[in-house]
């Protein structure tokens, strides 16, 4: 028996109209279903399961963020206060005419970490007799210098000290620690300080030199009152 061969022929004629209608109807049906599925998708479909926060929940979130911000700024301010700069208000007359009661100053704490204090610089220091109080004074003599007060004048290394920051005719009297005519050699790590208002200042004449540890920093800027605002000079 001879096997029958099946012939597969390809027609070169276009598809008949009934075939086109069936294909087009199928395409439109599928296409319309796809459009319907897309159009009916809820843009919040993926968020429907997330719980909605109440007013108090949102308020609590805001408060947490607020306190986090306060903590960050507090830490930054504390770091600046301890290591960079500090603000001071002048009270008293010991530095008149350079400073007056009510002046506001910026005291920087950085430079003395890299160098030693210099003569003529205005510093803020701890009161050697009461560390809860701060003083503002001017450095007159540094370690290794000799200082003497005689005939109402200051002598550093046996030379009269030129003090242009003082009013003409200012008299400097000796004190309980540095008496008239006595010469003191400033020891290592110590500084002899005086107030610019020599007649109304408690300073190294009374309680001796201050140590480097007692110096808080250098006064560099006066920001109030506005009419005298500006950088501070050492001479």
C-alpha positions as CSV (number, residue, x, y, z in Angstrom):
1,X,0.0,0.0,0.0
2,X,1.4,3.2,-1.0
3,X,1.2,5.8,1.7
4,X,-0.8,8.9,1.1
5,X,1.0,12.1,0.9
6,X,-0.6,15.1,2.5
7,X,0.0,18.2,0.5
8,X,0.3,21.5,2.2
9,X,-0.2,24.4,-0.1
10,X,0.1,28.1,0.6
11,X,-2.5,30.2,-1.0
12,X,-1.4,33.3,-2.7
13,X,-4.8,34.9,-2.5
14,X,-5.7,37.4,0.3
15,X,-7.7,36.2,3.3
16,X,-11.3,36.1,2.8
17,X,-13.6,38.8,4.3
18,X,-15.0,36.4,6.9
19,X,-11.5,35.6,8.2
20,X,-10.6,39.3,8.5
21,X,-13.8,40.0,10.4
22,X,-13.0,37.3,12.9
23,X,-9.4,38.4,13.5
24,X,-10.4,42.1,13.8
25,X,-13.2,41.3,16.2
26,X,-10.8,39.2,18.3
27,X,-8.2,42.1,18.3
28,X,-10.7,44.7,19.3
29,X,-12.1,42.5,22.0
30,X,-8.6,41.9,23.5
31,X,-7.6,45.5,23.0
32,X,-10.8,46.9,24.7
33,X,-10.3,44.5,27.6
34,X,-6.7,45.8,28.0
35,X,-7.9,49.4,28.0
36,X,-10.5,48.6,30.5
37,X,-8.0,47.0,32.8
38,X,-5.6,49.9,32.5
39,X,-8.3,52.6,32.9
40,X,-9.7,50.9,36.0
41,X,-6.3,50.7,37.8
42,X,-6.4,52.7,41.0
43,X,-3.2,54.9,41.2
44,X,-3.2,54.2,45.0
45,X,-3.5,50.4,44.5
46,X,-0.1,49.8,45.9
47,X,-0.7,52.0,49.0
48,X,-4.1,50.8,50.0
49,X,-2.6,48.5,52.6
50,X,-0.6,51.3,54.3
51,X,-2.3,52.6,57.5
52,X,-3.5,56.2,57.3
53,X,-2.0,58.4,60.1
54,X,-4.3,60.2,62.3
55,X,-3.9,63.9,63.2
56,X,-2.2,63.0,66.5
57,X,0.0,60.5,64.7
58,X,1.2,63.2,62.3
59,X,1.6,65.7,65.1
60,X,3.8,63.2,67.0
61,X,5.9,62.7,63.9
62,X,6.4,66.5,63.6
63,X,7.3,66.8,67.3
64,X,9.9,64.0,67.0
65,X,11.5,65.7,64.0
66,X,11.5,69.0,65.9
67,X,13.2,67.6,68.9
68,X,15.8,65.8,66.7
69,X,16.6,69.2,65.1
70,X,16.9,70.8,68.5
71,X,19.3,68.1,69.7
72,X,21.5,68.5,66.6
73,X,21.6,72.3,66.9
74,X,22.2,71.9,70.7
75,X,25.2,69.6,70.0
76,X,26.6,72.0,67.4
77,X,26.2,75.0,69.8
78,X,27.8,73.1,72.7
79,X,30.8,72.2,70.5
80,X,31.2,75.8,69.4
81,X,30.8,77.0,73.0
82,X,33.4,74.6,74.4
83,X,36.0,74.6,71.7
84,X,35.6,77.5,69.3
85,X,34.1,80.7,70.7
86,X,32.1,82.1,73.6
87,X,30.0,85.2,74.1
88,X,30.5,87.5,77.0
89,X,28.9,90.6,78.5
90,X,31.1,93.1,80.2
91,X,30.1,94.1,83.7
92,X,32.1,96.6,85.7
93,X,34.7,99.3,85.1
94,X,38.0,97.6,85.2
95,X,38.6,97.9,81.5
96,X,37.4,101.5,81.0
97,X,37.9,103.2,78.5
98,X,38.4,100.2,76.3
99,X,35.2,98.5,77.4
100,X,32.1,99.6,79.4
101,X,29.4,97.8,81.2
102,X,26.9,96.4,78.7
103,X,29.4,95.7,75.9
104,X,29.0,92.3,74.3
105,X,32.1,90.5,73.1
106,X,33.1,87.3,71.2
107,X,35.9,85.4,72.8
108,X,37.7,82.9,70.5
109,X,39.3,79.8,71.9
110,X,41.1,78.4,68.9
111,X,44.3,80.4,68.5
112,X,45.8,79.6,71.9
113,X,45.6,75.9,71.0
114,X,48.3,76.5,68.4
115,X,50.3,79.4,69.9
116,X,51.1,81.1,73.2
117,X,49.3,84.3,74.4
118,X,51.1,87.5,73.6
119,X,51.6,90.7,75.5
120,X,49.0,93.4,74.8
121,X,46.3,90.8,74.0
122,X,42.9,91.2,75.7
123,X,41.9,87.9,77.3
124,X,39.0,86.4,79.3
125,X,40.1,84.4,82.2
126,X,38.8,82.6,85.3
127,X,38.9,84.6,88.5
128,X,41.8,83.0,90.3
129,X,39.9,83.4,93.6
130,X,36.5,82.3,92.3
131,X,36.4,80.2,89.1
132,X,32.6,80.7,88.8
133,X,33.4,84.2,87.6
134,X,35.1,85.4,84.4
135,X,37.5,88.4,84.2
136,X,38.6,90.4,81.2
137,X,42.1,91.8,81.4
138,X,45.1,92.7,79.2
139,X,48.3,90.7,79.2
140,X,51.3,92.9,80.3
141,X,54.1,90.4,80.7
142,X,54.6,86.8,79.4
143,X,56.8,83.9,80.7
144,X,60.4,85.0,81.0
145,X,59.6,88.7,81.3
146,X,60.4,90.8,84.3
147,X,57.9,93.4,85.5
148,X,58.1,96.2,88.0
149,X,55.9,99.1,89.1
150,X,57.7,102.2,90.2
151,X,56.7,105.8,90.4
152,X,53.2,105.0,89.0
153,X,54.8,103.5,85.8
154,X,55.0,99.9,84.5
155,X,58.5,98.5,83.5
156,X,58.8,95.3,81.5
157,X,62.3,94.0,81.1
158,X,63.6,97.2,82.8
159,X,62.0,99.4,80.1
160,X,59.0,101.7,80.6
161,X,56.0,100.1,79.0
162,X,54.4,102.1,76.2
163,X,50.6,101.8,76.5
164,X,48.9,103.7,73.8
165,X,45.6,102.2,74.7
166,X,45.5,104.1,78.0
167,X,44.5,107.8,78.3
168,X,47.4,110.2,78.7
169,X,48.4,110.6,82.3
170,X,47.2,107.3,83.5
171,X,48.9,106.3,86.8
172,X,49.6,102.6,87.7
173,X,50.0,102.0,91.4
174,X,51.5,98.9,92.9
175,X,49.5,96.3,94.9
176,X,49.5,93.7,97.6
177,X,51.3,91.1,95.5
178,X,53.6,93.3,93.4
179,X,54.7,96.1,95.8
180,X,56.3,99.4,94.8
181,X,59.7,98.9,93.2
182,X,59.8,95.1,93.5
183,X,60.8,93.2,90.4
184,X,58.9,90.0,89.5
185,X,60.1,87.5,86.9
186,X,57.1,85.8,85.3
187,X,57.4,82.0,85.6
188,X,56.7,79.5,82.8
189,X,53.1,79.0,81.9
190,X,52.1,82.2,83.7
191,X,51.0,85.7,82.6
192,X,50.9,89.0,84.4
193,X,47.6,90.8,83.6
194,X,46.2,94.3,84.3
195,X,42.9,96.1,83.7
196,X,43.0,99.2,81.6
197,X,41.3,101.2,84.3
198,X,44.3,101.0,86.7
199,X,42.6,102.9,89.5
200,X,39.6,100.5,89.6
201,X,40.9,97.1,88.6
202,X,41.5,93.9,90.6
203,X,44.4,92.2,88.7
204,X,47.8,90.6,89.0
205,X,49.0,93.4,91.2
206,X,46.7,92.0,93.9
207,X,46.6,88.2,93.3
208,X,49.6,87.5,91.1
209,X,50.0,86.1,87.6
210,X,47.5,83.7,86.1
211,X,48.2,80.3,84.6
212,X,47.7,79.3,81.0
213,X,44.9,76.9,82.2
214,X,43.0,79.8,83.7
215,X,42.8,81.7,80.4
216,X,39.5,81.0,78.5
217,X,40.4,82.8,75.3
218,X,41.1,86.0,73.5
219,X,38.5,88.8,73.0
220,X,38.4,89.5,69.3
221,X,35.1,91.2,68.4
222,X,32.6,93.6,70.0
223,X,29.2,93.2,68.5
224,X,27.2,95.5,70.8
225,X,26.5,98.4,71.0
226,X,26.4,98.9,67.3
227,X,28.2,102.3,67.3
228,X,31.4,100.6,68.6
229,X,31.0,97.2,66.8
230,X,34.1,95.9,65.3
231,X,37.4,93.9,65.7
232,X,39.4,94.5,68.8
233,X,43.1,95.6,68.6
234,X,45.8,94.5,71.0
235,X,47.7,97.8,71.1
